[in-house]
Amino acid sequence: MTTKALYPGTFDPITSGHVDITERASKLFDSVVIAIASSEKKSPLFSLEERIDLTRQSLSHLNNVEVIGFNILLTQVAQEQNANIIIRGIRSVTDFEYEFQLAYMNRKLSGKVETVFLTPSESLTYVSSSLIREIASLGGDITPFVTQPVANALKKKFTK
């Protein structure tokens, strides 16, 4: 039996923490689908197409990972992708409380998927997309926290 895992998120933008979680997941599962939510309610900095492209560039070194976009229920995406695992990254207790609720709701919506929580490397636990966007918007150096394509894209977004 092959295991296909779905790693959903907004990835606005993908960070080194996301890359770390994806690398870990790619060793645990036969294939991993990074599912990028359109998340229009969050007013993302990058368009869905830009986020897909940046994520593909950032994960091109992993041969069992693919990247897709979505704007439907996550459990529907899992069904369409024949994924039986949902991966969620946890950085803190606060993350866990929220993710715990999502896991139970996804289980209620579809009893066919299980949620697996993964933690990033200790050096990346404080990295978040929102912090990266803020640092970049103020001209700070974000290169330790993102891949080069993301750093370049952020610089371009905030250079006027």
Secondary structure, DSSP 8 states (H G I E B T S, - for coil): ---EEEEEE--TT--HHHHHHHHHHHHHSSEEEEEEE--GGG--SS-HHHHHHHHHHHTTT-TTEEEEEE-S-HHHHHHHTT--EEEEE--SHHHHHHHHHHHHHHHHH-TT-EEEEE---GGGTT--HHHHHHHHHTT---TTTS-HHHHHHHHHHH--
